[in-house]
C-alpha cells in the first residue's frame, strides 16, 4: 500500500487527480479540514501547483461536488417516471452517505454546478416524458426541494447555520429541556415517539433512510395523483 500511495503521489498533477484527492480528504477529515495547503501536502506538491488546475477554493469545491454527483447510478432503463425518479433519488442518497460533507457543500453554493444542473435537467425531462405539463413539473421541483438530490433540509439542524460547514461526527440533537417539554407537550410527545437509525443519517438530525423514504413516497404518490388529474396551477381552487 505504501508503494501504491507513493506512486500516486508521483503521478502527474491534473485537475481530476486534485479533485479526487480533495474528495478523499473531505471524506476522511471533514470539509472543514480542507485547505489548499492540506490538499497540496496530501498530493506531495507545493500549494501554488494546485492553482494551475483550480483557480481557488470555490472552484475546487464546485469540482468536488461534480465528482460526487458523477457517482450517482444512471437511470433505471425502461422504468416509469415514478420508479425512475425514485430510484435515481435513492441512488443519490447512497452517494451522500459515502460523502457526508456533500449535502452541506451543495447547499452552500450560490449557483448550481454543471453536474447538479444536468441531474436536475434529467429529473425534469423524465417528468415531461411521463406526461407532466411544464406547469406541474415546475411545482413538483419546488415541492421536492433538496429531496430531489437525496437529502432533507432539517428544520433544527445546527450544522446548517451560517458559518458552519458541518462535521464528520456531529453531536446528536438534544431533546427538549424539561421546562420546554412542559410548555410544549405535543412537541415533546412526538420527539419521543420514534427513534432514528444513526447509520443511515445524512448530515445529522432526523434525516435517516426511513424518514427520507417516507416523505419521498408521500410526495411521489401525491404528485402521481396530480399528474393523472391533468392538474395545473392555473386551475387550482381559490
C-alpha positions as semicolon CSV with decimal commas, in nm:
position;residue;x (nm);y (nm);z (nm)
1;X;0,000;0,000;0,000
2;X;0,288;0,236;0,081
3;X;0,436;0,181;-0,265
4;X;0,095;0,244;-0,425
5;X;0,049;0,568;-0,229
6;X;0,396;0,683;-0,331
7;X;0,320;0,601;-0,696
8;X;0,005;0,812;-0,675
9;X;0,197;1,099;-0,519
10;X;0,441;1,090;-0,811
11;X;0,168;1,074;-1,079
12;X;0,140;1,387;-1,295
13;X;-0,078;1,652;-1,138
14;X;-0,412;1,707;-1,310
15;X;-0,746;1,863;-1,229
16;X;-0,906;1,521;-1,194
17;X;-0,637;1,398;-0,957
18;X;-0,669;1,713;-0,745
19;X;-1,048;1,679;-0,720
20;X;-1,033;1,310;-0,628
21;X;-0,775;1,384;-0,359
22;X;-0,988;1,668;-0,223
23;X;-1,294;1,443;-0,204
24;X;-1,090;1,177;-0,021
25;X;-0,958;1,436;0,224
26;X;-1,309;1,570;0,296
27;X;-1,440;1,214;0,339
28;X;-1,168;1,132;0,589
29;X;-1,142;1,450;0,794
30;X;-1,448;1,662;0,708
31;X;-1,493;1,954;0,473
32;X;-1,377;2,199;0,738
33;X;-1,031;2,041;0,724
34;X;-0,996;2,110;0,352
35;X;-0,746;2,378;0,258
36;X;-0,522;2,426;-0,042
37;X;-0,223;2,376;0,187
38;X;-0,351;2,048;0,332
39;X;-0,452;1,923;-0,010
40;X;-0,111;2,008;-0,157
41;X;0,056;1,823;0,130
42;X;-0,155;1,512;0,059
43;X;-0,060;1,531;-0,308
44;X;0,308;1,591;-0,236
45;X;0,322;1,924;-0,418
46;X;0,355;2,290;-0,324
47;X;0,024;2,479;-0,286
48;X;0,095;2,703;-0,589
49;X;0,097;2,395;-0,812
50;X;-0,276;2,348;-0,747
51;X;-0,366;2,688;-0,887
52;X;-0,263;2,581;-1,236
53;X;-0,565;2,349;-1,233
54;X;-0,818;2,514;-0,997
55;X;-0,843;2,891;-0,964
56;X;-0,944;2,900;-0,596
57;X;-1,116;2,706;-0,321
58;X;-1,463;2,787;-0,457
59;X;-1,375;2,628;-0,790
60;X;-1,226;2,334;-0,602
61;X;-1,548;2,283;-0,407
62;X;-1,760;2,305;-0,723
63;X;-1,542;2,041;-0,884
64;X;-1,567;1,817;-0,578
65;X;-1,946;1,838;-0,590
66;X;-1,941;1,737;-0,956
67;X;-1,717;1,439;-0,873
68;X;-1,969;1,327;-0,612
69;X;-2,267;1,373;-0,845
70;X;-2,088;1,170;-1,113
71;X;-2,104;0,870;-0,877
72;X;-2,485;0,859;-0,881
73;X;-2,608;0,546;-1,058
74;X;-2,751;0,600;-1,407
75;X;-3,129;0,599;-1,456
76;X;-3,318;0,271;-1,449
77;X;-3,384;0,159;-1,809
78;X;-3,743;0,138;-1,935
79;X;-3,887;0,248;-1,599
80;X;-4,196;0,459;-1,541
81;X;-4,131;0,818;-1,442
82;X;-4,212;0,738;-1,079
83;X;-3,978;0,442;-1,049
84;X;-3,706;0,617;-1,247
85;X;-3,715;0,931;-1,032
86;X;-3,744;0,737;-0,706
87;X;-3,458;0,506;-0,799
88;X;-3,229;0,790;-0,902
89;X;-3,303;0,991;-0,587
90;X;-3,230;0,693;-0,363
91;X;-2,909;0,631;-0,560
92;X;-2,812;0,994;-0,495
93;X;-2,876;0,942;-0,126
94;X;-2,641;0,642;-0,117
95;X;-2,369;0,863;-0,266
96;X;-2,429;1,127;0,002
97;X;-2,396;0,861;0,271
98;X;-2,048;0,788;0,135
99;X;-1,964;1,159;0,134
100;X;-2,126;1,306;0,448
101;X;-1,995;1,658;0,378
102;X;-2,151;1,685;0,032
103;X;-2,509;1,782;0,122
104;X;-2,398;2,092;0,311
105;X;-2,147;2,173;0,039
106;X;-2,425;2,164;-0,221
107;X;-2,640;2,392;-0,006
108;X;-2,353;2,637;0,039
109;X;-2,310;2,717;-0,330
110;X;-2,463;3,033;-0,473
111;X;-2,504;2,865;-0,813
112;X;-2,562;2,502;-0,903
113;X;-2,267;2,324;-1,059
114;X;-2,286;2,179;-1,414
115;X;-2,332;1,825;-1,282
116;X;-2,613;1,933;-1,048
117;X;-2,784;2,117;-1,335
118;X;-2,754;1,810;-1,558
119;X;-2,903;1,590;-1,285
120;X;-3,195;1,829;-1,228
121;X;-3,249;1,860;-1,603
122;X;-3,278;1,480;-1,620
123;X;-3,545;1,484;-1,348
124;X;-3,749;1,745;-1,535
125;X;-3,702;1,562;-1,865
126;X;-3,824;1,239;-1,703
127;X;-4,133;1,412;-1,569
128;X;-4,210;1,570;-1,906
129;X;-4,164;1,235;-2,083
130;X;-4,403;1,086;-1,825
131;X;-4,681;1,320;-1,931
132;X;-4,628;1,610;-1,694
133;X;-4,703;1,959;-1,813
134;X;-4,428;2,217;-1,775
135;X;-4,651;2,387;-1,518
136;X;-4,685;2,078;-1,298
137;X;-4,315;1,990;-1,338
138;X;-4,230;2,340;-1,214
139;X;-4,432;2,291;-0,896
140;X;-4,302;1,938;-0,846
141;X;-3,943;2,060;-0,839
142;X;-4,035;2,320;-0,576
143;X;-4,218;2,059;-0,368
144;X;-3,931;1,811;-0,384
145;X;-3,672;2,068;-0,280
146;X;-3,347;1,915;-0,158
147;X;-3,503;1,567;-0,157
148;X;-3,455;1,550;-0,532
149;X;-3,081;1,544;-0,457
150;X;-3,111;1,278;-0,188
151;X;-3,127;1,472;0,139
152;X;-3,371;1,666;0,355
153;X;-3,307;2,011;0,497
154;X;-3,370;1,952;0,866
155;X;-3,560;2,224;1,048
156;X;-3,337;2,241;1,355
157;X;-3,004;2,122;1,213
158;X;-2,735;2,330;1,388
159;X;-2,475;2,247;1,122
160;X;-2,678;2,440;0,864
161;X;-2,646;2,769;1,047
162;X;-2,436;3,039;0,885
163;X;-2,063;2,998;0,930
164;X;-2,059;2,622;0,974
165;X;-1,978;2,354;0,718
166;X;-2,081;2,051;0,918
167;X;-1,862;1,793;1,089
168;X;-1,781;1,431;1,030
169;X;-1,907;1,336;1,379
170;X;-2,185;1,581;1,465
171;X;-2,336;1,587;1,811
172;X;-2,681;1,427;1,822
173;X;-2,965;1,677;1,853
174;X;-3,060;1,738;2,214
175;X;-3,411;1,665;2,336
176;X;-3,638;1,934;2,471
177;X;-3,532;2,053;2,817
178;X;-3,787;1,963;3,089
179;X;-3,921;2,318;3,114
180;X;-3,969;2,338;2,735
181;X;-4,129;1,992;2,728
182;X;-4,379;2,106;2,992
183;X;-4,459;2,417;2,791
184;X;-4,481;2,240;2,453
185;X;-4,612;1,892;2,541
186;X;-4,715;1,790;2,190
187;X;-4,366;1,851;2,051
188;X;-4,219;1,660;2,344
189;X;-4,457;1,372;2,277
190;X;-4,364;1,323;1,912
191;X;-3,994;1,376;1,984
192;X;-4,001;1,051;2,181
193;X;-4,243;0,867;1,952
194;X;-3,981;0,723;1,716
195;X;-3,610;0,656;1,708
196;X;-3,375;0,712;1,418
197;X;-3,112;0,493;1,257
198;X;-2,789;0,685;1,307
199;X;-2,612;0,471;1,047
200;X;-2,839;0,595;0,767
201;X;-2,850;0,965;0,858
202;X;-2,732;1,219;0,600
203;X;-2,575;1,507;0,790
204;X;-2,739;1,492;1,131
205;X;-3,079;1,516;1,295
206;X;-3,376;1,314;1,170
207;X;-3,280;1,271;0,805
208;X;-3,242;0,894;0,823
209;X;-3,332;0,648;0,547
210;X;-3,677;0,562;0,679
211;X;-3,781;0,925;0,726
212;X;-3,643;1,015;0,385
213;X;-3,826;0,737;0,201
214;X;-4,145;0,805;0,400
215;X;-4,152;1,168;0,286
216;X;-4,035;1,086;-0,067
217;X;-4,311;0,830;-0,121
218;X;-4,574;1,067;0,019
219;X;-4,464;1,328;-0,231
220;X;-4,442;1,092;-0,528
221;X;-4,785;0,940;-0,458
222;X;-4,941;1,286;-0,437
223;X;-4,757;1,404;-0,747
224;X;-4,879;1,098;-0,937
225;X;-5,242;1,180;-0,850
226;X;-5,200;1,537;-0,974
227;X;-5,046;1,416;-1,299
228;X;-5,334;1,175;-1,355
229;X;-5,579;1,461;-1,298
230;X;-5,400;1,688;-1,550
231;X;-5,355;1,938;-1,266
232;X;-5,229;2,287;-1,339
233;X;-5,185;2,581;-1,105
234;X;-5,396;2,797;-1,334
235;X;-5,700;2,582;-1,241
236;X;-5,623;2,530;-0,873
237;X;-5,903;2,603;-0,624
238;X;-5,918;2,961;-0,498
